[in-house]
Amino acid sequence: MRAIIETGGSQIPVETDFRCRIPKIDAEPGKEIDFDRVLFISKDDKPVIGTPYIQGASVKAEVVSHGKSKKVTVLKFKRRLKYRKKTGHRQQYTEILVKEISS
């Protein structure tokens, strides 16, 4: 089964027994979490599309770890003005393992 969930302002495609990184959530590693904002489920090649969410559908997952992604460098520059500003950003994420998709 496949599904698309919404968390942290982004839509993430997931499958059962699948590891993925989502924007950071407050949960300890090893804890089981439940996503109820399910936008799409594909079961036996029969898609179910929510308006905007599917009533009664949920995705159960286990928190594996927390971390930071690679650094993104931001450079601001204005020519002939001796203006240069370099900053970086590392986005925090939570890695989850999808256990079950139910509709």
Secondary structure, DSSP 8 states (H G I E B T S, - for coil): -EEEEEETTEEEEEETT-EEEEE--S--TT-EEEE--EEEEEETTEEEE-SSS-TT-EEEEEEEEEEE---EEEEEEETTTTEEEEEEE--EEEEEEEEEEE-
